[in-house]
Amino acid sequence: KEVVDAAKLLRHRGPDWSGMYCHGDAIIAHERLAIVDPESGDQPLYNVNRDLVLGVNGEIYNHLDLREQLEARAPGKHQFLT
């Protein structure tokens, strides 16, 4: 409850989407302002196996370059959801 209350204090900075991840004592709360890709971009971000979790503050502007590099390293291995 305390984390939800704390996240609500930031809602004015990201009113378009809210997300939360909890595992043991680790909690990631996210409030999103949708500027780039408003139809997608839910957070936190997960890998395909959902065993890695990442909260991102801001946009990843070089996402296309990163995608190309990952595909070049391991063609067909990575699944991109956004």
Contacts in CASP RR format, 6 or more apart in sequence:
PFRMAT RR
TARGET T0000
AUTHOR 0000-0000-0000
METHOD contacts of the structure
MODEL  1
KEVVDAAKLLRHRGPDWSGMYCHGDAIIAHERLAIVDPESGDQPLYNVNR
DLVLGVNGEIYNHLDLREQLEARAPGKHQFLT
3 20 0 8 1.000
3 22 0 8 1.000
3 27 0 8 1.000
3 29 0 8 1.000
4 20 0 8 1.000
4 29 0 8 1.000
6 29 0 8 1.000
7 18 0 8 1.000
7 19 0 8 1.000
7 20 0 8 1.000
7 29 0 8 1.000
7 30 0 8 1.000
7 31 0 8 1.000
10 31 0 8 1.000
11 18 0 8 1.000
11 31 0 8 1.000
13 31 0 8 1.000
13 33 0 8 1.000
14 31 0 8 1.000
14 32 0 8 1.000
14 33 0 8 1.000
15 31 0 8 1.000
15 33 0 8 1.000
16 32 0 8 1.000
16 33 0 8 1.000
16 34 0 8 1.000
16 38 0 8 1.000
17 30 0 8 1.000
17 31 0 8 1.000
17 32 0 8 1.000
17 34 0 8 1.000
17 41 0 8 1.000
17 42 0 8 1.000
17 43 0 8 1.000
18 29 0 8 1.000
18 30 0 8 1.000
18 31 0 8 1.000
18 32 0 8 1.000
19 29 0 8 1.000
19 30 0 8 1.000
19 31 0 8 1.000
19 32 0 8 1.000
19 42 0 8 1.000
19 43 0 8 1.000
19 44 0 8 1.000
20 27 0 8 1.000
20 28 0 8 1.000
20 29 0 8 1.000
20 30 0 8 1.000
21 27 0 8 1.000
21 28 0 8 1.000
21 44 0 8 1.000
21 53 0 8 1.000
23 53 0 8 1.000
28 43 0 8 1.000
28 44 0 8 1.000
28 53 0 8 1.000
28 55 0 8 1.000
30 43 0 8 1.000
30 44 0 8 1.000
30 55 0 8 1.000
32 41 0 8 1.000
32 42 0 8 1.000
32 43 0 8 1.000
34 41 0 8 1.000
35 59 0 8 1.000
36 59 0 8 1.000
37 82 0 8 1.000
40 81 0 8 1.000
40 82 0 8 1.000
41 82 0 8 1.000
43 55 0 8 1.000
43 56 0 8 1.000
44 53 0 8 1.000
44 54 0 8 1.000
44 55 0 8 1.000
44 56 0 8 1.000
45 53 0 8 1.000
45 54 0 8 1.000
45 55 0 8 1.000
45 56 0 8 1.000
46 52 0 8 1.000
46 53 0 8 1.000
46 54 0 8 1.000
48 78 0 8 1.000
48 79 0 8 1.000
60 66 0 8 1.000
67 78 0 8 1.000
67 80 0 8 1.000
70 77 0 8 1.000
70 78 0 8 1.000
71 78 0 8 1.000
END
